[in-house]
Amino acid sequence: MAYMDILLCACKKDFARFNLDKILALGTPHVLINALKNPESASIMDASDAGGLPRNLVLCRGMKVMLTANLCLSQGLTNGSMGTVVGIIYLTEEDPFPTVLVQFPDYKGQSCLPNMERVHPLGIIRCTWTLRSKQQSRTMLPLLPGYALSIHKSQGQTLDKVMIDLGDTEFTSCLTYTALTRVRDLDSLSMRKMPPKKRFDSIAKSQGFKDMKAEEARKLILEQTRKDVYQQELFPVDEVLDMDVDG
């Protein structure tokens, strides 16, 4: 697997093991960071249900990470942005959380390091939610290991290069469809293990697949309509015809 490839897994145990193996293979010192939760029952929520904040996180220099929050859209710091950890800084010995220096290839802001471009310092954020009429919260760094993700977590993202592990069964609606549509073209996709053809045939006949395709088509039409309206707002036809053109 090339460095920029991301493994998408159907099962949590598969992507968790893959991420840990990749981190340990780097051979650099690592730290385990635990989230602050209030109350203790907030720990039962998965990252996907807690604003993208994991219960715990292993970090080391050189590891690939994914940002799980929209920090600054104009500067390219968005949910799903991929980067590399270049520094981990604890301000005090008692500090439960470090400041993590991450180099994001798409970061458009000023680098915090004078000798390295596109480096942004990341701190903790807090997410709150209500469970059984009680407010709960989790405080944590908005990062996940970026070598492998769950197919569910990848939903809505467009990735450069992907390897897919679909598991043995289609245990949730449109699992395969979600995985296969994370890339722009088939040249950017590979399979860790090819499922049997009958699985794809069954998916194509399912109502869930038909509903998903219809929803995707509806979103494309809506997006094109928004673009057309935006263009008309920029250049109203009557104003364009009245323009003086040099020539």
C-alpha positions as CSV (number, residue, x, y, z in Angstrom):
1,M,0.0,0.0,0.0
2,A,1.4,3.4,-1.0
3,Y,1.8,6.1,1.7
4,M,-1.2,8.1,0.5
5,D,-3.6,5.1,0.3
6,I,-6.3,4.8,3.0
7,L,-7.7,1.5,4.0
8,L,-11.5,1.5,4.4
9,C,-12.8,-1.3,6.6
10,A,-16.3,-2.6,7.3
11,C,-15.3,-3.9,10.8
12,K,-13.9,-1.7,13.5
13,K,-11.4,-4.4,14.7
14,D,-9.8,-4.5,11.3
15,F,-9.1,-0.7,10.9
16,A,-8.1,-0.4,14.6
17,R,-5.5,-3.1,14.3
18,F,-4.2,-1.8,11.0
19,N,-3.8,1.7,12.4
20,L,-1.9,0.5,15.5
21,D,0.4,-1.7,13.4
22,K,1.3,1.3,11.2
23,I,2.0,3.5,14.2
24,L,4.2,1.0,15.9
25,A,6.1,0.3,12.7
26,L,7.3,4.0,12.7
27,G,9.5,3.1,15.6
28,T,9.2,6.5,17.2
29,P,8.2,7.2,20.9
30,H,4.4,7.4,21.2
31,V,1.9,8.7,23.8
32,L,-1.5,7.6,24.8
33,I,-4.0,10.4,25.3
34,N,-7.4,9.8,27.0
35,A,-10.4,12.1,26.5
36,L,-11.9,14.0,29.4
37,K,-15.6,12.9,29.7
38,N,-18.4,14.3,31.8
39,P,-20.0,12.3,33.2
40,E,-18.2,9.0,33.0
41,S,-21.1,7.5,30.9
42,A,-20.0,9.8,28.1
43,S,-17.2,7.3,27.4
44,I,-19.7,4.8,25.9
45,M,-20.2,7.0,22.8
46,D,-18.1,6.2,19.7
47,A,-16.2,9.0,18.0
48,S,-18.8,9.2,15.3
49,D,-21.4,10.0,17.9
50,A,-19.2,12.4,19.9
51,G,-18.4,15.1,17.3
52,G,-15.5,13.1,15.9
53,L,-13.6,13.0,19.2
54,P,-12.2,9.6,20.1
55,R,-12.1,8.1,23.5
56,N,-8.4,7.7,23.3
57,L,-5.6,8.4,20.8
58,V,-2.1,7.1,20.3
59,L,0.2,9.8,18.8
60,C,3.8,9.8,17.6
61,R,5.9,11.9,15.3
62,G,5.7,10.9,11.6
63,M,2.2,9.3,11.9
64,K,-0.6,10.1,9.4
65,V,-3.7,11.6,11.0
66,M,-7.1,12.8,9.9
67,L,-8.8,16.0,11.2
68,T,-12.3,15.3,12.6
69,A,-13.6,18.8,12.9
70,N,-14.1,21.9,10.7
71,L,-11.7,24.3,12.3
72,C,-11.3,26.8,9.5
73,L,-12.8,26.2,6.0
74,S,-11.0,29.2,4.4
75,Q,-7.6,27.8,5.4
76,G,-8.3,24.2,4.4
77,L,-8.7,22.8,7.9
78,T,-11.8,20.8,7.4
79,N,-13.3,17.5,8.7
80,G,-11.4,14.8,6.8
81,S,-8.2,16.7,6.1
82,M,-5.2,14.5,6.1
83,G,-1.9,15.5,7.6
84,T,1.3,14.3,9.3
85,V,2.3,14.8,12.9
86,V,5.6,16.7,13.1
87,G,5.6,17.6,16.8
88,I,4.0,16.9,20.1
89,I,4.4,19.6,22.8
90,Y,3.3,19.4,26.5
91,L,3.4,22.8,28.1
92,T,3.6,21.4,31.6
93,E,4.1,17.9,33.1
94,E,0.6,18.0,34.5
95,D,-1.0,18.9,31.2
96,P,-3.3,16.0,30.1
97,F,-3.3,17.2,26.5
98,P,-0.4,18.2,24.3
99,T,-0.4,20.8,21.5
100,V,0.1,18.7,18.3
101,L,1.9,20.2,15.3
102,V,0.4,18.8,12.1
103,Q,1.6,19.4,8.6
104,F,-1.5,19.6,6.3
105,P,-0.7,19.6,2.5
106,D,-3.9,21.7,1.9
107,Y,-3.4,24.2,4.7
108,K,-3.5,27.7,3.4
109,G,-2.6,29.6,6.6
110,Q,0.7,30.7,8.0
111,S,2.9,27.9,9.2
112,C,3.8,27.9,12.9
113,L,7.3,26.6,12.2
114,P,9.8,28.9,10.4
115,N,11.6,26.0,8.6
116,M,8.6,23.9,7.6
117,E,5.6,24.9,5.5
118,R,1.9,24.3,6.2
119,V,2.2,23.3,9.8
120,H,-0.8,24.1,12.1
121,P,-0.9,23.7,16.0
122,L,-3.9,21.7,17.1
123,G,-5.4,21.9,20.6
124,I,-8.4,20.3,22.2
125,I,-12.1,21.0,21.5
126,R,-15.2,20.1,23.5
127,C,-18.3,18.4,22.2
128,T,-21.6,18.2,24.1
129,W,-24.7,16.2,23.5
130,T,-27.8,15.0,25.4
131,L,-28.3,11.3,26.3
132,R,-31.5,10.2,28.2
133,S,-32.3,13.9,29.0
134,K,-28.8,14.4,30.5
135,Q,-26.1,16.7,29.0
136,Q,-22.8,14.9,28.4
137,S,-19.5,16.1,27.0
138,R,-16.1,15.0,25.7
139,T,-12.9,17.0,25.5
140,M,-10.2,15.8,23.2
141,L,-7.9,16.5,20.3
142,P,-9.9,16.3,17.0
143,L,-7.7,13.7,15.4
144,L,-7.8,10.1,14.4
145,P,-5.1,7.9,12.9
146,G,-5.2,8.3,9.2
147,Y,-4.0,4.9,7.8
148,A,-7.4,3.2,8.0
149,L,-11.0,4.3,8.6
150,S,-14.4,2.7,8.9
151,I,-16.5,2.8,5.8
152,H,-19.1,4.6,7.9
153,K,-16.7,7.3,8.9
154,S,-15.6,7.9,5.3
155,Q,-19.2,8.6,4.2
156,G,-19.4,12.0,2.4
157,Q,-15.7,12.2,1.8
158,T,-13.8,12.1,-1.5
159,L,-10.4,10.4,-1.1
160,D,-7.4,10.3,-3.4
161,K,-6.5,6.6,-3.2
162,V,-8.4,3.9,-1.3
163,M,-8.0,0.2,-0.5
164,I,-11.3,-1.4,0.6
165,D,-12.0,-4.3,3.0
166,L,-15.7,-5.1,2.7
167,G,-15.7,-7.9,5.3
168,D,-17.6,-11.1,4.8
169,T,-21.2,-9.8,4.8
170,E,-23.3,-6.8,3.8
171,F,-24.4,-6.2,7.4
172,T,-25.7,-2.7,6.8
173,S,-27.5,-1.1,3.8
174,C,-25.3,0.3,1.1
175,L,-22.0,-0.6,2.8
176,T,-20.4,-1.5,-0.5
177,Y,-21.9,1.4,-2.3
178,T,-20.6,3.9,0.2
179,A,-17.1,2.4,0.0
180,L,-16.9,2.2,-3.8
181,T,-18.0,5.9,-4.2
182,R,-15.3,7.4,-2.0
183,V,-12.9,7.9,-5.0
184,R,-13.2,9.9,-8.3
185,D,-12.3,7.0,-10.6
186,L,-11.7,3.2,-10.5
187,D,-7.9,3.7,-11.0
188,S,-7.8,5.1,-7.5
189,L,-9.4,2.0,-5.9
190,S,-8.2,-1.4,-5.0
191,M,-9.7,-4.3,-3.0
192,R,-7.9,-6.0,-0.1
193,K,-10.1,-9.1,-0.7
194,M,-12.5,-9.4,-3.6
195,P,-16.0,-10.4,-2.5
196,P,-17.9,-13.0,-4.6
197,K,-19.9,-11.7,-7.6
198,K,-23.2,-12.9,-6.1
199,R,-22.7,-10.3,-3.3
200,F,-22.6,-7.5,-5.9
201,D,-25.6,-8.9,-7.8
202,S,-27.6,-9.0,-4.6
203,I,-26.6,-5.4,-3.7
204,A,-27.7,-4.2,-7.2
205,K,-31.1,-5.7,-6.8
206,S,-31.7,-4.3,-3.3
207,Q,-34.1,-1.5,-2.6
208,G,-31.6,0.2,-0.4
209,F,-29.2,0.5,-3.3
210,K,-31.9,1.9,-5.6
211,D,-32.8,4.5,-3.0
212,M,-29.2,5.5,-2.5
213,K,-28.7,6.0,-6.2
214,A,-31.9,8.1,-6.4
215,E,-30.7,10.3,-3.5
216,E,-27.3,10.8,-5.1
217,A,-28.9,11.8,-8.4
218,R,-31.2,14.3,-6.5
219,K,-28.1,15.8,-4.7
220,L,-26.3,16.3,-8.0
221,I,-29.3,18.0,-9.6
222,L,-29.6,20.3,-6.5
223,E,-25.9,21.1,-6.5
224,Q,-26.0,22.0,-10.3
225,T,-29.1,24.2,-9.7
226,R,-27.2,26.1,-6.9
227,K,-24.2,26.6,-9.2
228,D,-26.5,27.9,-12.0
229,V,-28.2,30.4,-9.7
230,Y,-24.9,31.5,-8.3
231,Q,-23.6,32.2,-11.8
232,Q,-26.7,34.2,-12.7
233,E,-26.2,36.2,-9.5
234,L,-22.7,37.0,-10.5
235,F,-23.5,37.9,-14.1
236,P,-27.1,38.9,-14.7
237,V,-27.8,38.5,-18.3
238,D,-29.1,42.0,-18.9
239,E,-26.1,43.5,-17.2
240,V,-23.7,41.4,-19.3
241,L,-25.4,42.6,-22.5
242,D,-25.0,46.3,-21.5
243,M,-21.2,45.9,-20.7
244,D,-18.7,48.0,-22.7
245,V,-16.1,45.6,-24.1
246,D,-12.7,46.8,-25.1
247,G,-11.5,45.5,-28.5
